[in-house]
Amino acid sequence: MTIGFLTGTTLIITAASTQTTTIAKGYSSDGTAKYYDSVSAARSNAGDTSLVAPVAAVTLPNGDSRYVVGVPPQRVRSFRAGTSISIPPPPETGVTSGVKSSAGRQRLIGSRSKLAVEVTPRGSTHQFFPPDWYVTHPSLVKRLGSTGAFVITPAGGTSGSGIPERGVTLRSALAFFVAGTRQLLTVLGLTVVGSAILVGTTVFSVTRMTVSDRLQAIRVVRSTGGDPFTVVRSFALRAGGLTTAGVVLGYAIGVILPHVAVDVAVFAGLPTSLSVSVTERVLGVLLPMYVATILVGVVAGGIAVWPTIDRPPGRLTETMGRGGPRAGSKRGLRRFVSLRLLDWRALAPSVATLTVFAVVVVLVSSLAGVVGPLVTTQGTTVTEPGAIHPIASEVPIQYADALRAQGIPASPEILLFTVRNGQPFLARGANYSAFEAVSNATLERGRRPNASNEAVIGADLARTSGIEIGDRVPLGGSTQSGLEMVRVVGVYSAAGPYDDQLLVSLSVGQQLSGREKGTVNIIRTGAKLKHDATRPSVDVVGVSVPNRVSENTSVPVTIRARNFGSEKATRDVSVGFGNSTKTVPITLDPGQQRAVTTKLPSPGHGRTTIHVGRYTRTVAVTAEDSIQMQGLPNTAPPHSSPLVTVTTMDGDPVPNATIRVANDTVRTGHDGSVRLPLGSAGNHTVRVTTKNRTTSRTVRTRKSARRTLTADVRLHPRTPSMLSRTEARVRLYNPWNTTLERRIRLSGVSADAGHTVSVEPGSSRTTVFTIGRQSPGTYSADVLSEGHRLATTAYTVSGDERLVAAYASSGKRTGGTGISQALNTVFGNLQVLLGVLVVLAGMMTVGSTTAVFAQAVHARQRAVGIYRATGASPTRVFRLIVADAVVIGAVAIGSASLLGVVATVLLARLNVLVVYGVRITPTVSPSVVVGSLVGGLGIVLVSAGIVVGMYLVRQPTTLMRSDGVRGMKTTSRGDFDE
């Protein structure tokens, strides 16, 4: 049963870790970043492929704090060419900013000097650094006063699994699960140690009985000159054979029982999507475990027979402690601790087995305290319908406003996988006040965060990671490459795993997860959402309209609504556009979200406001013959010629249109396209005229701008499954007047290495990336060139029937928590398999304790026979033995409970009980103590009852039979056998 427990546990843990790492496989790390307190230390520790970026902490005149990072321009070009990391280049002068929309000047106050610098806007394709960080040359950082430096190393420059012992991973999703699995296997190693104690105790007890049965034979062998170590070797090998047989049977039980449980659960409508199977990885864990177990059995057998060679042969009958009934009765405490039939030698092995049971009880109760708030929350979590897991969910932040408008506290949040210094933990992007309201969090020390780069840390995570108030903590991206730096200003406590997390601002969460501004993963509430007949549960959560429409056309208005209630509901939504008003009825099931499109006639020429509930949108109504310009970049290199196209508002090409820029004039061809000549660096107005229709736009020409290809990506097959060999077909187009040779990579999936392509002017080329088979889930694929994102696509890999059933049963509706939905989606009904492990663990402990009491009763079987022969009824003998077992068990349970608590607390202080960054803090409550005592007593009673029943069915003469040389035969070597 011990081996069955270990085998089943290994199968389930390996299946769970394989499932999670497979789902996250598309988010492998692009590299690592290490922060040093000085530039010199960073440069001395940088590798040949690394980029050193000095950092200066500065203050703005209004008191806000910012970071200025220096990027060497020559190094960044070679760095971007060989990686998919989009590190922005520095400007020619001054700094760039991702939050500035226009150029200007900014005064920066550094530790060394105060400087007024030119600020240039930074494009959205260069957001590896946070938007509010300034990017410049290293020389400017030195003038301001550097406070440290990052060493950024691409994935090819790291060794091993890419998880650094120091620093952060630039994209941490896969590294999080790999590092978390290591922690899980460490806990499994502790389980193996505890199980080894049970195996040793069991084999010792069984071998001890065998030694007792062969005592006379051993004495004869010893008396006739037999080698004592021959006796030890014989019984050790016998114990090894017994253990081997137990390993074989335990393997069968451990493999069969989880499969049976899965099949029964699926049949009963409780599906699980875990694939519990014996793989090479599983055997790599099990085989060493089995070998170690057999060795423990051999050693336990040798120890059991050792007393027979440690004293003269004539005293061997005294060794096993046989005898008749114990006479005399005692009063008071002495009467309680005295034994009538059994022996106190059963105490030590009983303490060993029950200590393992006590540790299990404490760990399970502590784990329940961690998982409880996740799966039994009093609130509700809103996720995107159809999202395969919360990380893939994208919910408009306005949902929280809709809930607050109903008087319901709501916290919009972004979930982040993070790895720092080799240790995984969860970070959460949220507003602390909103998080506190729905999580019952309490600020223990420090203060609340006031700025976007400030964070608070959970009390348990602070103890696990050693992070303190005032520390500056670097963070890598979660599902996309990125880098951040936050300063911890407070420590909070909350229930369950919520204080095992780092709480950062929403803007930091959006930067590290790649979420668009205004969207989050989940929205949590502090209370269940209930149906209110006086207030409709259907609410409008978003409105989309075209920015520009033509006169005398119908304007499409798309209304996104969601039912936040638990019952089907209908709401009439009023839409007003100019002088037109329309009522749109929207009916939704509980938790359903749907987009409804209605059309209204456009009013006259000009800008008009559309009203939908509390939302307003402005639409520009243009003349029917209005034109638009497509393909014109916002920035371009000087003296370049991008291909632009002039079309009507309906998308039809406009031939022979006149385009003027500076002193140049060109005309479009029959397809509405023409190359636009751009002059020297500066801002240029591009004006298009045709048949009294005019439109204009501004383009900026910069020396730092690069010519890029345009691309679109399509998957084949379009709806891949687990068994599909998926390909990404990328079509690249060159709009420039020169041949472009670029290295193209597909990021976000476990795809081929990058391809170098050459595209002629005005030509297109298609390149194919092989993605291969993937586990079920939602993925994104980005086409990257020198750090620029050219195109992106999202797709969902469907699973087998079992996964579909698990997905359907998880109910992508409002309810539960983000993590609990992730567990249900990824693993299906994990409780089924955990129930199997609990059953195996209980049987394992009962089996070991039964072996202990079997040895104790066996040693006194002659006394039992005398009781029976002198008229004692089986019931009286049963009471006597069970009473002795209770006395031994009471002392053993008390000792084991104390040892179990001490062992668990010691492991927790050594930071061993940490899984996926969540600290399992030992919980010793009155219910845990009572449960441990009652459970231990039940195990003792069941074990003793099983053993006594086996002996009472035997005849007294059999029990009283003296040990003899039963069928003993010797060999020429002096060995003996029956």
N, C-alpha and C positions, 0 to 999 in steps of 0.2 A: 504493500500500500504506500510505503514511503517513496519507492521508485515510481509508482503510478502517479503520485502527487507531483514529483519533480518533472516527470515526462510531460504530464498535462500542462503544468505551469510553463515549461519551456516552449511547448507548442503554441500556447496562447500568446505568450509574451513575444515570441518571434513573429507570429502572424500579425500581431498588432504593430510591431515596429516595422515590419516589411510593408504593411499597408500604408502607414503614414509616410515612410521615406519614399515609397513609390509615388504617392500622390504629390509629394513635394520635390520629386526628382527634377522637374522642369525648372526649379528655382535654385540650382546649384550656385555656389558663391562665385562671383566674378573676381574676387581677390580679397585682400585684407587691408586693414588700416590700423596703424599703431600710433599712439600719441605719446610724445616725449616732452618733458618740461623745458628742454632747450634744443635749439637748432643743431648745435654741435653733437649732442647725443643722438639726435635723429640721423644725422649724416653718417656717423660712425656705425650705426646699426642698419643702414639702408643697404639693400642688395643691388646687384647690377641692373636688375629690371625695375627697381623701385623708383618712385617719384617722391621727392622730399618737398613738402609744402609748409613753409613757416606760417605761423598764425599770430596775429596780434589782437588782443582784446581791447576794444575802443569804446568810448562813450560819445554819444551825440549831444549836441547842445541842449536838447530837451530832457536829457537824463537817461534815455534808452541805451542799453548795451548792445553791441554788435561785435561780430568777428570779421577781421580782414585776413584773407588767406592769399599767400603769394604762390603763383604758379609759374615756373620757368617755361618760357614759350617754346624753346627748342625741344625740351624734354616732353612737354605735353603733346606735341605733334607726333613724335615717335610712339608715345604711350597710347594715344588714341588710335593710331594706325593698326596696332596689333591687338587691341582689346575692344570690347563693346562698352567700356566705361566712358561716359560722356563728360569728361572733365573740361570745363570751359577754359578757353585761352584767355590770357590777360589782354587788356586793351593797350593801345600804343602809349597812352598817357592816362593817368588817373585810375579809376576803378570802375567795375561793372556791378550792376545790381539787378536782381531778378524781380524786384518789386517796383522799380521805377519804370514808368511808361515813356518818359521823355528825358532828354539830357538836362543836366543842371550841375550845380556845385553843392558840396556838402563839407562841413567842418567836422573833422575826426579828432578826438582827444585820446591819444595813446599814452602809454607809460613813459615814453621818452620824449615825445614832442606833440605839438598840435599842428595839424595840417588842414588846409582847405584844398580839396581835390575835385576834379571833374568827374561826374558820375554819368556813365553811359548805360542805357538799358541792356539787359542780357536776355537773349531769346529763351523761350520755353524749352528748347531742345537741349539746353545746357543747365539742367537743374540737378546735377550730381551733388553740388553743394546747395544748402538751403537758399531760397530766394533772397532772404534778408542778409546773407553773407556778402561782403564785398570781395571781389576777385581782382587781383592786381599783380604787379611784378614783385618778386621777393625783395628787391631793393627798397620799395616803398614800405613794406612790412618792417624792414630793419629800421627805417627812419622813424616809424611810429613807435617801435619798441616791441620786439617779438616776445610772446609769452610762452611759446612752445612750437611744436611742429608735428605734422602728420607724416608718416612714411606709408605711402600707398603702394601696395605690391599686387600686380595682376595675378590671376589664378595660376598661370604657368610658372610664376616665380615662387609658389608655395609648395611645400612638400606634404606628403601624407594625405589626410582627408581634407586639408584646406582649413581646418579649425585651429587657429593660432592659440598657443598657450598664453599669449599676451596680445591684446588688441581686439578688434571686432571684425566680423566678416561683412563685406560690403553688401551682400544679399544673403540673408540668414535663414530663410525658410527651411532649406534642406539641412543646413548645419545644425539648426535647432533640434530637428528630429534625430539626427545622427548622435549628437551629444546627449540628448535626452534618453536615447536607447542605451547608451553607455551607462548612464545612471541607473536605468532600469535593470540592466544586467548586473550591476553591483549589488542591488537589492536581491536579485536572484542568487548571487553568490552567497549572501547571508543566509538565504533559505537553504542552500546546499549545506552550509555549515551546521545549521540546526537539524537538518535531515540526517547528516552524518552522525550526530549524537543519537538520534533515534535508531538508526541502523546499527550502530555499535551496541546500544543497549539491548536491542532485540536479539542480535546474534549472540551476544554474551549470555543472555538469559537462556536462550535455546541450547547453546553449547554447554552451559552449566548443567542443565538437566541431563544432557547426554553424558557428561563426565560423571554425574552422580550415578547414572545407570551402569556405567562401565568401571566403577571404582574398584571392584574386586579384580577385574581384569587388569587394570592399571597396576594394582598392588602386586599381582603375580608377575607381570612384566618387569616391574622395578625390582622385585625380590629375586628374580632369576637372572639378574644382570643386564636387563635391557637398558638401552641408552635413554636417559630421561628426555633428551631433545627429540628422540623418535616419537615419544608420546605427544610432545608439543606440536611437532610437524604434522602428525596424523590428524590431530584435532583441528589445527589451523587450516589444513587443506580441506577437512570436512566442513568447517565453517565457511571457507571460500566457496566450496561447491554449493552449500546452502544459499549463500548470498548470490551466487551466479544464477541459481534457479529463481531466486526472488527478483533479480534484475530482469530476467526474461519475462516472467509473468507480469511484473510491474510495467514493463515497456508495453505489453499488450493492453493492459488496463488503461494506461495513460494515453494510448493512441486511440483505442476503441471508444472509451467513454465520451470524450469531447465530440467525436463524430456522431455518436448516437444522440447526444444532447442537441447538436445542431440540427440533425434530421427531425427529431421530435419537435424542436422549437419551430422549425419551418412549417411542419405539418400542423402545429397548433396555432399558427399565425403570428409567431414571434421570431421573425427571420433575423439572421445575422449574416453579415457580408464578409466576415473573416474567413480566409482560406486556411483551415487548420490541416496542415499536411507535413509529412516528414521530408525535409529538403536537405541539401548538403549543409546549409547553414545550421539547421537544427541538429544534424548529426555531429557537426563540429562542436556543439555545446554539450550534447548528451554523452558522446563516447568518452571524453575525459571524465565526466561525472560518474559514468558507470564504472570505469576502471578504478577511480578513487573509492567508490563505494565497495567494490570487491576487496580492495586492499584494507579498508576499514573492517570488513567482515573477517578477513584473515587475521588481522591483529586482535580483534575482539575474541576470536576463537582461541588464539594463543594465550591471551590474558585469562580466559576462563579456565583453562587447564593448568595454568602456571602453579597454583597452590599444590598440585599433586606431585610436583617435582621439587618443591621447595622445602620438603621435610621428609623424614625417613618413611619407608613403605609401611611400617607397622602403625603409624599414626594417621594413615590416610582416611580411615573410617571416621575419625574425629573432624576431618576437614569440612565435610558437607553438612555437619550439624544435624544429623538425624536423631530422632529420639521419640519418646512417647509423649503422652499428654503432660502439660505443665500443671503442677499441683499448686494448691494454695491460692487464696484470693486476697486482694488488697483493697484498701479503702481510700477514698478521696482521689487526689490527683494521681497517686501511684497506681490506683486501680485503673484509672483511665489510660495511662500510658503503658500499662502492662499488657502483654499479648498472651493469649491462651494457646494458639496453634502456630501462627505465623512468626516470622523472624524479622527483627529490625534491619537485617541486611537488605531488605527490599526497599528501604527508605532512599538510599542514594540513587539507584536507577529510577525510582519513581520521581524524585526531585528533578532528575535530568529530563525525563520525558515531559513532565508537567511544566517545567520552565519553558520549553519550546511552545507548549500550548499557551502559557501566559503571555509570551512575547507576541504570539499570533493574535490573541485577544486585544492586547494594547494597540498593536499596529492596525488591526481592522477597525477598532473604535476611533483611532486617530485619523485613519483614512476616511472614515465616514464623516468625521468633522470637517475634513477638507472638501470632500465631494458633495456633502449634503447641501450646502448653499448653491451648488451648481445645478443639481437635478431636482431640488425641492424648493426652489425660490418662490417667494410669495408674489413676486412681480411677474412681468411679461417682457419678452424680448421680441422686438419687431425686426424681421430680416426680409430680404428680397425674395418674393415668391419664385421658386425654381432654382435658387442658388444651391449648389451642391453642398456647400458648407459656409459658415459665417464669414470666413476670410474672403470668399468669392462674392459675398453679398454686397450690394451697393444700394444704399437707402438714402434718399434726399434728407438733408438735415432739417428740412421744413416739417418732416413728420413730427419731430419733437415739438415744434411750435404748435402743430395741430393738437397734440396731446396736452400741452400746457394750456392751450385755449380752453380745453375741457376741464381744467383744474387738476390734471394728473401730472405729477413730477416725472420728468423724462430726462434721460442722459444719453445723448448721441455719442457713440464710441467707435474707435478704430482699434482692432486687435493687431498686435505686432509680434512677430517671432524675432527674438534677439539672442545673439551669442556674444558674450564678453569674457575675455580671458579664458576661453575654453568652456565656460559655464553657460548653459541655456537658461533663459527666463523669458517671461511674457512681459511686454510693455503694453500700455493701453493709452491711446490718445483720447483725452476727454477733458471737459471742464470740471475742475475739482469740486466746485460747489454742487453741480448737478450729479456727479458721481457720488459724492457724500450723501446726498439726499436719498438716492435709491439703494445704496449699499450699506447704510448705517455705519459709515466710516467715522473714525474719531482721530483728530490730529493730536498726536502724542507730544511731539517736539517740533520746534521750528515754527514756520509760518506758512500761509497759503501761497501758492505761486501767483505772481502778478504779471509776469512777462511770458512771451511765447517760448523762450529758451530756459524757463525754470520748470522744475519737476519736483514731485514728492514721491517718496519710496515707501513701500509697505514694510512693516516692522520685521516680518519673517525674512523678506528678501534682503533687508539691511544686515541681518545677522548672517545670512548665508553668503552674501557677496562681499561683506566688509565695507560697503559704501556708506559714507557718513555725510551729515549735513555740511555743505560747503564744497563737496567734491564736484569736479567737472567730469561728467561721464560721457565719453564718446559712444555713439550708437550707429550701427550700420543699418542699411535698408532691410526691409522684411521680405517682400516679394519683388522688389526691384532694387537695383544698385543705388546706393545713396550714402550720405554721411551727415551726421548731426552731432552737436555737442550741447548737453543740457547741464545746468547747475542745480544740484539737489538743495532745496531750501526747507524741507520738512519731512517728518516721518509720521505715517498714519497707521492705524490698525483697523482691520475689518474682518468679517467672518470668513472662514474657509480659505480658499486660495487667493482671495482678493488682496490680501496683504503680502502676497508673494509676487507682486507686480510693481513695475515702475510706471507711475502715472505722469504722462507728458501732455503737452497741449495738443489741441486738435490740429493746429497747423503743422506741428512736428510729426504727428501721426500721418497726416496727408503726404508730407514730404517723404517719409520712409516707406509708405505703402503704395505710393503712386496714385492715391485716390484724388479725384478732381475736387477742387474747392466746392464746398456745399454738399458733399456726399460723405457718408460714413458706412461702416460695416453693419452695425446694429444700433438699435435704440432700446435701452432698458428702462422699465418703469418700476416703481416701488410697490405697485399694487396690481392685482389682476384687473384686466379690462372687462368690465361687465356691461351688459346691455341696459341702456336707459331709454325707456319708452318715450320720455319727454325730450330726448335729444338724439338726433340721428347719429348712428355710429359710423356712417359713411362720410368721409371727409375728403375734400379736394386737397391733394398734396403737390400738385404741379400743373402748369399750363404751358403749352408750346404753341407758338404761332410763327409764321414766316416773318422775317425782318422787313421784307419788301414785297409788295404785290402790285399787280396792274389794275387799272380801273376796269369796271364792268366784268369782274371775275368773282368767283366764290372763294372766300378766304377760309382755309381749313384751320380749325381750332381743336387742338388735341388736349383733352382733359384727363389727367391722371388722378385716379381716386383709389382709396383703400378703405376697406371695412375693418375698423379697429375693434369691433365687437365680437361676441361669441355666437351671434345669430344672424341669419340672412336678413339683409336690410336694403331699403331703397331710398334714394335721395334725389330730389329734383334740383338740378343745378341751373341757375340763371346765367345766361351769356348775353352780354350787351356789347354791340359794336356800332358806333355811330348812332343812327336812329333806329337800328334793328335790335330786337330783343328776342331771345329764344330760350325755352326751357328744355333741358335735357335730362330725362330720367335715367338714373344709373342704379342698377341692382347688382349687389355683390354678395357672395357667400362669406361666411366667417373667415377673416384673415385674408380675403382675396384682394388682389390689386389688379386694376385693369385700366387700359388707356382707351378712351372713347373719343372719336373724332366727329365733329359736326361742322357744317359749312354755313357761313353767313355771307350775304352780298356785300361787296366792298363799297364804302361810301365814296365821296368825291376826292379829288386830288388833294394830297397833303398828309400830315401825320395824324393818326387817329388812335385813340386808346381803347383797348378791349378790356372789359370787366368780367371776371369769372370768380364769383365768391369774393374772397378778400384779395385775390390776385388781380394785378393790372399789367398789361403788356401794350407796348406802343408799336404800331405798324405804319410803315411809310407806304402810302398809296401813290403810285407813279402812273404816268400816262401809258397807254397801251403799247406805244411804240418805243418805250424806254429800252436802253441797252445797258449791258454790263461787261466788264473786262475780267477774264479768267487767266490764271497762269502767271500773273505778275507777282514776283516775290516781294516781301517787305524789305529785304536787304539783298544786295547783289554786289559782286566785285566791280570795280571801275572798268569801263570799256568792255563790258560783257554784253551779250545779245540774247536774253531769254526769249523763248517763244511764248507769245501771248495770243489769246483768242477772244474775239468780240462776238457776243451772242445777244439774242433778245432775252427777255425775262423768262421765256419758256424754254430757253436753251438752244434755239435755232441759230446757226452761224450767220453773221452779218458780213457779206463780202464788200470789198471796195470801201471800207471805213477808213477814215484818215486819223492817224495817231501822231501826235506831236509831243516831243520831249526835248526841252532846251531848243537848239537850233535845227534839230533833225525832224523830218517828216517821212512817214512810211504809210503804205496802204495794205489792208488785209487782202488775202487771196480769196478764192472761191469757197474755201473751207473756214473763212473767218480768222485765219491765223497769219501771223507775220512775226519776224524777229525784230525785237525792239532794241535799237542801239542806245546804250547807256554811256554817258561820258565820264568825267572825272569824279572823284570822291565828293559827296555832298548830298543834299536833298533835292530831288527832281520831281516836278509835277508832270504826270502823264495825262494828256487830254485826248479823248476820242470823240470824233464828230462824224455823223452820217445823217443826211436828210433832216437837218435841223434838230437832231437828237445828240445830246452831249452827256458825257460822264467823265470824271477825272479821279485820279488816285495819286498818292505820293509814294515814291520808292527812295530808299536810302542806299547809296553806294558807299561801301566801306572797304578798305584794303584788307581787313581781317575777315571779310565775308568769303565763303567758299562756295564753289559751284557744286551742287548736289544733284543726284539723280532723283527722279520721282518713281514711286513704286506702288504696286498693289499686290496683295498676297491672297491666294485662294488655296483651300485645302482639298485634297483628294484622298478618300471620299469626303464629301461635305459634312456628313454626320458619322464620324468614326466611332467604332466600338472598341472593346477591349482586345478584339482579335484582329483589328485592322492594322495594316502596315501603312501608316499615314504619311503622306507627302505634302510639303508646302511648296507650291509653285509660285515663284515671285517674278512678276513682270516688271522690268526696269526700263525707264524711258529717259532719254537724254534731251532736255529742252535747250541745251546750250549749243553754241556754234563751234565747239571744240570737242574732240574725243575725250571722254572721261574714263579713267581706269580706277576703279574703286574696289575695296575689299568689303564684301557683303556678309553679314552674319545674321543668323536667326536666333534671337534671344528669347528666353522664357520657356523653352522646351529643350528636351535632351536630343538636340538635333546634331547634324553633321558639323564638322569644322567649317570655318568661313570660306567663302569662294571669292577669288579675285576675278572681276569681270571687266571687260572693256566694251563700251557702248559708243557707237559713232554718233555724230551730231544728228538730231532729229530721228534717230533710230531707237528701236526697242529690242530687248533681249529677255528671254525667260530662263531662269535658273531654278533648279529643283533641289530642295533640302529633304532628306529622309528623316522623318521623326520617329518612325517605328511604333511598336505597341506601347500603350500607356494604360495605366489603371483608370478606373472611372473617376471623373472629376471635370471641373471647368478650368480651362487653361487659356493663356493669352500668348500670342506669338508676335514679336516685334521685329521688323526688318531694320537693321542698323547698318550705318556706313560711317565710319570714323566718328562714332559717338552720336551721329544724327539719327533720329528715328524717322524713317521714310514712310513706314506704313505699319499698321497693327491690325490684328484680328483676334477674335475670341471664339472658342469652340468648346463643346462639351463632349466628352467621351462617355458613351453609354456602357452599362455593365451587363452582367448576366441576369437571369431571372431572380436569383437570390438578392442581388444588389438592388434591382428594381423594386423588389418587395420590401427591402429594408428602407429604401428611399421613400416609398409610398407610405410605409408605416410610421416613418419619422414625422410626416406631416409638415411640409414647409409652410407652416402657418404661424400666426402669432401665438406664442407660448413658449415656456421653458426658458433656458438661458442660452447664450451664444455657445459656450463650451459644451453644454449638454447636447445641443443640437449637432455640434461637430462630432461628439462621441457617437451619437445615434446614427449619424449619416455615414461616418467612416467605418464604424465597426458593426452597425446594425444593433441588435439587442445584445449588448455586451453582458448584461446581467445574467443571461443564460449560461455563458461560459464561466463567469465568475462564480455562479452557483455550483457548477461542476467542481471548481477548485475548492470551494468550501466543503463540499461533501467529501472529496478526496482527503482534505486536510483533517477533517474529523475522523474518518476511518483510519488515517495514518496514526493519529495520536492514540485512538482506542487500541489499535493493533499493537503498538509498542508497549502500552501500559499492560495490556493483556499478557504479553510475553513476560513482563516483569513479575506479575502475580502468578503466572504459571510456574515460573522458576521457584517462587517463594512457597507455593503450595506443594510443588513436586518435592522440594527439600523436606517437607513435613508430611509426606504421604503416608509414611508408616504410622505416625501419630494419628492421622485421620482414620487409618485402618483399625487402630486399637479402639478409638472411640466407637466406630461402627460395630466392632466385634463385641464390645462390652455393653451393647444395648442402646447406644445413642442413636436417635432417629436421624435420617438425612436432614430434616428441617432444623434440628438443633445444631448439627454440624455446620449446616449452611449459615445459620445465625452467628455461630462462633467465628467462622472464617471471615464473613462479611464484616463483623464487628471489628476484628483485627485489621481488616483492610481499611475500614473507615478511620481507625486510629492512625495507621500508617499514612493514609491518604490525607488526613487533616494536617498532620505535621508537614507532609510533602507539599501540599497545596499552599500552606502559608509560606514555606521557604521558597517554593517555586514562584509564587506571586511577587515576593520581594525581589528575587533574583531577576525575574522577567522585567519588572519595572526598571531596576537598576541597569540592566543590559540595554533596554530600549532608550533610556535617557542618555546613556553613554554613547550609543550609536548616533543619536540625534546631535549631541554636542560635537561629535567628530564629523558632522556634515555628511554622514553616509546616507541618511534617510531623506534624500532629495531626489525627486523624480520629475524630469522636465521643468526643473527650476522651482518646483513646489515643495516646500519643506513640510515633512510629516512630523509635526510636533506631538510627542507622547501626551496622551490625554488620560489622566488617572482620576476619574470621577467616581462617586459612590456606585453608580450603575456599573462601571467597568470592574470595580473591585468585587461587587456582588456577582456579576456575570462570570468573572474568573473563578471565584470560589465555587459557585453553583455548577458551572461547567466542569471544573476539575473534579468535584465530588461525583458528578454524574459519570464522568469517565472512569473514575475509580470503581464505582458501584457496578457499572456495566462490565468492566474488565474482570472484576472479582467474581461477579455472577456467572460469566461465561466459563471461567476456569473452574469454579466450584462445581458447576453443573456437570462438567466433563469428568470430574473425579468421583462424584457421588453416584454416577451410574455404574461404576466399577464395583466388583465384589470386594468385601473386606480382606479376603485371603490374598487377592491380587495386590492390594495396597500394602499388605504386611509382608509380602514376599521379600526375603533377604536378597541382596545383590550377590550374584555369583558369577562364575566364569561361564556365561551363557553362550555355548557354542563357540568359545574362543579358539582360534587357531593361530599359530605363529608361522612366520616365514623364515627362511634361512638368514634373512637380514636382521631378524629380531623384531620386525614389524608385527602388528597383530590386527585381526579383523574378526568379525562375528562368523 
